[in-house]
């Protein structure tokens, strides 16, 4: 009778070991799946962020180019005005500036 009980205990322990091993395998597979899903989600978000950065950089470049073109046009217009000043107008401007610099 003791042998029979001992045999049943050993059989139950073996069943428990088999169940534990099966559960470990199932959990390992589940974890691998979760890890793969997380990696794919990370890659998608990374690609999205890279694209957003690229678009933002292009917009900043376009805005900077437009601002530079506007500044250049304004400078060219001002230079054109200065080039078209008569000698008499230039003398008047210079004289006003000289009086501001020279002591009285």
Secondary structure in CASP SS format (residue, H / E / C, confidence):
PFRMAT SS
TARGET T0000
AUTHOR 0000-0000-0000
METHOD secondary structure of the structure
MODEL  1
X C 1.00
X H 1.00
X H 1.00
X H 1.00
X H 1.00
X H 1.00
X H 1.00
X H 1.00
X H 1.00
X H 1.00
X H 1.00
X H 1.00
X H 1.00
X H 1.00
X H 1.00
X H 1.00
X H 1.00
X H 1.00
X H 1.00
X H 1.00
X H 1.00
X H 1.00
X H 1.00
X H 1.00
X H 1.00
X H 1.00
X H 1.00
X H 1.00
X H 1.00
X H 1.00
X H 1.00
X H 1.00
X H 1.00
X H 1.00
X H 1.00
X H 1.00
X H 1.00
X H 1.00
X H 1.00
X H 1.00
X H 1.00
X H 1.00
X H 1.00
X H 1.00
X H 1.00
X H 1.00
X H 1.00
X H 1.00
X H 1.00
X H 1.00
X H 1.00
X H 1.00
X H 1.00
X H 1.00
X H 1.00
X H 1.00
X H 1.00
X H 1.00
X H 1.00
X H 1.00
X H 1.00
X H 1.00
X H 1.00
X H 1.00
X H 1.00
X H 1.00
X H 1.00
X H 1.00
X H 1.00
X H 1.00
X H 1.00
X H 1.00
X H 1.00
X H 1.00
X H 1.00
X H 1.00
X H 1.00
X H 1.00
X H 1.00
X H 1.00
X H 1.00
X H 1.00
X H 1.00
X C 1.00
X C 1.00
X C 1.00
X H 1.00
X H 1.00
X H 1.00
X H 1.00
X H 1.00
X H 1.00
X H 1.00
X H 1.00
X H 1.00
X H 1.00
X H 1.00
X H 1.00
X H 1.00
X H 1.00
X H 1.00
X C 1.00
X C 1.00
X C 1.00
END
